[in-house]
Amino acid sequence: MVLDEIVAAQHRGQAQGIPSVCSAHPDVLREALRLARLFGMPALIESTCNQVNQFGGYTGHTPSTFAAWIRDLAAGSGVPPEGLILGGDHLGPSVWQDESSESAMHKAVELVRDYVLAGFTKIHLDCSMRLGDDPPAGTEPAQVAERAAELAAAAESISQDNLRFVIGSEVPLPGGAISEAGPASVTSADTVSNSLELHRQAFRRRGLQSAWERVVAVVVQPGVEFGDDFVLDYDPDQAQPLRRFIETQSMVYEAHSTDYQSSASLGQLVRDHFAVLKVGPALTFAYREAVFALAAIESVLLPASQRSDLPAILDQAMQQDPRYWKKYYLGSAAEQAFKRQYSRSDRIRYYWSRPDVQAALGRLMRNLQSQRIPLQLWLKHAKQAALALAERGAELAPRAIISEHIASRLRVYFEACRPGADV
């Protein structure tokens, strides 16, 4: 399996990795699949327990419908079935953490079983959150491991040899931090060692020695983070104890929240054995940038009565339903208005599928497709993408601009993970 090959390559001293795209946006997913095919690498597409679960998640997808959709997109992008890896991220009781541990874990078991039945083969087990009847101080590491083993047993009851597990939960805040509070705290090697041993023991008690041998990665905090208006860059010096420790294990690290890291930082992460690079909000942020650039061009070419007003309609949708951004975007009304549209945390990604937003987006694309767009406008509002397309002799068109804008952010992940470099 590809993940096994990556682990083996890393322990041979080769800096090989794989981008992990965690998104449910069709344009982002198509670009991820296209780039995987062009780079000759597998496409690893993941969904979280909040995005996709047995009750539909916030995307409306169950594991089976999401898997079928991704397979259709892959086929349309020329990616063969063997070139696609489906992953489940943070699978556990997170969605139901306000319920009792019995109720939440019962649903988490059902969640994991549904993911495996749907053909997901990379399974990240995360039981780190405090559940409704847990002690106020939180869940003890040994309990976290026991619950993860319970979920592993549920997965193994459906399928075995083709499953690969990821454990660990000391990660950056999903979707980005609320504020910059100084340098991110890097996980200590002792913490990782203790967590691995507790999980190993919990797996053994359940007779899951074979499953333990298929744990390919552990999630830690490598010292990267992003928020509304900041990015904490990877500092390899701070992560050297982690690097040395994982070289004694038969696995690699999985790095979360690598969004907005530089190409140099991504390459160094892979060289330091962070072989799985997860990215999500940065890609929908790039999509938003491209669409807003198109809306700006529309505002120059068309009178107000004919425009799509997409940015305004998006903001109206976010104000009508603030549950996806309200607790993340702090500050004055003016500051919140700015963050709704321009924050790097990109909570706007939850609203693209709304019917009113889709209608405005459709109108924007039809408006621009019927116009001759002067080069000056492309260079003013989408210069980087326009120049990249022009250099390849490609047509300057709205859809091409969107694709290129996403690709420019995602391409650096494939380049960082390209096999062959020495660590």
N, C-alpha and C positions, 0 to 999 in steps of 0.2 A: 504494500500500500504506500501511497505517496508520502504520508506523514511518517511512516517508518523510515523511508529513504532519506527524508530530511533529517531525522534524528541521527541516523547512521552517518550522514555526510558531516553534520556538525561535530560528531565525535571523532571523525577522521581529520578534522581541522579545516573543513571547507565551510565557508560562509554561505550556506544555502537556507532559504526560508520560503515563506508563502504569505501573500497578502490575504487577509480575511475581511471580506466586505460584509458589513452588518448594516443592511439597509433594505427597505421595502419599496424604494422608489424605482419605477420601471426604467427610467432613463439612466439612472445610476447603475442598475443591474445589467442593462444591455451593454453599457460601456465596460463594465467589469468583465463580462463574458467575452466581449470583442478583444479586449487587451490580453486576456488570458490566452485566447487562441493565437493572437499575433506573437506573443512571447513564447508560445509553446509550453505553457505552464498550466497546471490544473486551476480551475476556478473554484475557490472556496467561498461559498455564500452562506451566511449565518443569519439566524433570527433569534431574538431574545424571547424569554418567557412572557414579557409584556407585549411584544409585537404579535406573537403567534402562540396561541394555546388552545386547549380543547373547547374554550368558550368564545374563541374568535379573536381575543386580544384587541389591541387598538387598531389593527389593520383589517379586522374582520376575517382573517384567515385562521383556519385550523392547521395543524401540521400537515395533514394530507392535502389540503387545497393549496397551501403555500408551496409544498414540494412539487405538485403537479404544475403549478404556474411557472416555477423556476425551470423545470425540465422543458416546458414549452419554449420559454425564452432562450434556453441554452440551445435547443434544436434550431431555433430560428437564427441563432448567432453562429451556427456551424460548430458548436462545441459538442463533441460526442458524449454519450452517457458516462464513459469511463473518465472523461475529463472534467467531471463535475463532482464536487464534494459538498454535501449539505451538512451544516453544523447547527447544533442547538446551543445557544449561549446563555449562561446563568440559569440553567434549568434547575429548578428547585421550588421552594415554597414562597418565593418573594412576592408573587402576586397576591397571596393570601396570608401575609404575615400578621394581619390583625386578627386572624382566626386562631383557634386553639391549635396546638402542635399536632394533635391527632387529625383534625380536619385539614389543616394546611398540608401535612405530609401525605395524607390520602390523595389529595388533588395533585400534589407534586408527583406521586408515583404514577397516577393516570397520565399526567403530562409527559413524563419521560417515556412511558410505554407508547403513547401516541406518536411521539417523535420517531422512535425506533421503527414502529410499524410503517410510518410514512417513508422510511428509507434514509433518514438522517443517520450518518455514521460517525460524525465527530460530536461527542457529547461532553459539554462542560457542566460538571456537577457543582452547584453552588448552594450550600445550605448555611451560609454565614449569618443570615439575618435572624434577629430576635423574633420569635413567634408570640402569639397572644398570651399564652400562659407560661412563657419562659421567665426566669428571674429578671428583675429590672436591670441588673448589671449586664445582661446579654447572654448569648449562648457561649458555653465553654468550648474550646477547641476540640475536645474529645467528643462532645455532642455533635459538633459540626461534622466531624469525620464519620460518626455512626450514621447520621442521616444521609450523608453522601453515599455510604456503602449500601444503605437501604435502597437508594435510587439506582445505584449500579446493579444491584440484584434484580430490580424491576426491568432494567434494560437488558440484562443478560438472559432473562426468562423469555425474551422475544427473539434475540439474535446474539451471536457471540463473536465468532472470529473476525467479522468485518467491522466491529465496533472499536473505536479508539476514544479513550477518555482523557479529559483535561480536568484537573482539580485545582483548588486554590481560589482565594477570594479577596486577597489583599490588593485591591485594584483602585485606580482613580474613580471618582464619582461618575456613574454612567451619564453620558451626554454632556459632561463638562462640569467644572466647579462653579459655585455661585459667586465666589470672590477669590481674589489672589491673597493667600495668607502666608506668603513666603515660599521658600523652596519645598518641593514635594518630599515627603519622607520616604526614603528608599527602604524596601523590606530588608530586614537583616537576614543573613545566611542562617543564623540560629533559628529564626522563626520559620523559615522554609524547611529546614531539617526536621524541626519538631512536628510541623504540619504533615510532612510526608510520612513520618513514622507513625503518627496517629492514624492516618488514612490507611497505611499498609496493614496495621494491626486490625483495624475495623473491617477491611476487605477480607483478611485471613479468617477472622471469626465467622464470617458468612460463607466461607468456602469459595471465595472469589479470587484465588491466587492467579488463575488465568486472566481474569479481568485486570488485575493489578499489573500484570506484565504488559498490558496494552494501554497503560497510562503513558501518554506520549509527551505531555506538557503540564507544567504547573504555572498558575497565574500569580504574579507578584507585582508590586509597584516598583517600576524601574526608575522613577523620578521624573516622569513626564505628566503634564497636565495642561488643560486649556480651559478658558472661561469666556465670558462675554467679550473681553477686550485684551486678553493676555494669553501667552503661550509659555509654558515652562519647558525649556529645551533639555534634551537628554544630556546628562553629564556622565560620561563613561567612567571617570575616576571614582565617582560615588558608587558605581555598580560593580567594581572589581571583586569584592567579596562574593557577590552573587555569581559572577562569572566563574570564579574558581570553584565554588560549591557545585554548580550544576555539572561541571566537568567530571565529577565523581559519580554522577547518576546516569541512568539510562533513559534520559528524557531531555527536553529543552524547556525554555520559558515561552509563555504567551504574553505579549505586551498589549494591554488595552489602552484606549485613549491616546493613540499615537497621532491623532488628527493634528494637522498643521505643523508637524515636525519637518525639519528641513531634510533634503535628500541626503546630506552628509550624516545627520543624526540617525536616519532610518538605516543607512548602510552600517553605521557603527552598532546600532542595536542588533542587527543580524550577526555581525561579527562577534558580539558579546553573548551569543546564544539565545537572543530573543527572536526565535525563528518564526513565530507566528505574529504578524503585525496586523492588529485589528484597526479598522477605520470605518467611519460612518458619517457623523455630522459634517465633517469637512467636505464630503462629496455632495451632500445635499446643499451645503453652503455654496459650493461652486455652481451647482444647478441654479440656485436662487440668484447668484450674481449674474449669470448669463441671461436669465429670464428678465431680470430687472433692467439689464442693458438693452434688451429688445424693447421693453416698455418705454425706455427713454428715447430710443430711435422712433418708436411709434408716435411719441408726443411731439416730435419735430415734424413728422411727415403728414399727420392727420389732424383735422380739427377736433376739438374736445368732444363734439357730439358723436364722433365715430370711433373714439378710442375704446380700448378694452377696460381701462382703469384697473388693471390687474393688481398693482401694489395696494391701491386703496381698498379693493374688494378683499384681498388677503387680510389686511389689517382689520377690516370690519369683521371678518370671520373670527379672527383671534380675539377680538373684544367681546363678541357675542358668546364665545365658548372659551373662557380663559383657563380652563383646568390644566392645559398642557404647558403653560408658561408662567402663571401667576406667582407660584412660589419660587420660581427661578429668577425672574426679572424684578429686582428690587430697585428702589429709588423713587424719584418724583414721577409725575405723570409724563413729563417730557422725556425723562430718561427711559422709562418703560416703553414709550412709543418708539424711541430710537432702537432699543434692544429687540423689540418685536420684529423689526425688519433687518437689522444688521448684526445682531449678536453672533459670535462664533459658536455659541451653544446651539444655535439654529433650531430653536423650538418651532419655528415656522414649518418645519418638515412634517409636522403632524396635520397640517391643514391642506396640503396640496390635493388630496383626494376628494375634498368636499365638492358637491355638485356645482355650487355657485362659483367656486374657484376654478374648477375645470372648464366651466362655460366661458369665463373670462379668459382663461389661457387659450382656449380654442379660438376665441375671437381675435386675440392678439396674433396668433400664428396666421390666421386667414388674412388679417389686415396686412401683415408684412409680406406675405407671399404674393399679394396683389400689387406690391410696390417695387419700383426700382430703387434700391437703397444705394445712395452714393458712397463711394469708398471713404470719403471723409467721415461719414457717420460711423461706419464700422471701426475706423481707427480711433475715433473719439471715445466710443462707448465699449468696444470689445477689441482693443488693440492687440493684446497678446494672442487671442484665439484667431483673429483675422490674419495676422502676420504668419502664424503657424500654418494656416490653411493655404494662404497664398504661396508660401514657400514650397508646399507640396503640389501646387497647381490645382488645388481643390476649389470647388465653387463656394463663394461666400453666400451662405443661405442660413436662415434662422436655425434650422435643425442642426446644421453642421457646426454652427457657433456653439450651441448648447453642448453637443457631443465633445467638441474639442476642449471646452472649458472644464468639463468633468475629467476628461482624459489627462489634461495637464496636471491635475492634482493627483490622480491615481497612478499615472505612469511611473512616478518616482518610487512607488511601492514595488512594482514589478522589477524595476531596475535594481533596487536594493536587495531583492530576494533572488535575483538571477544567480543560478549555481555557478561555482567555479572559483570564486575568490578565496584566498586563504584567510583564516581567522587570525 
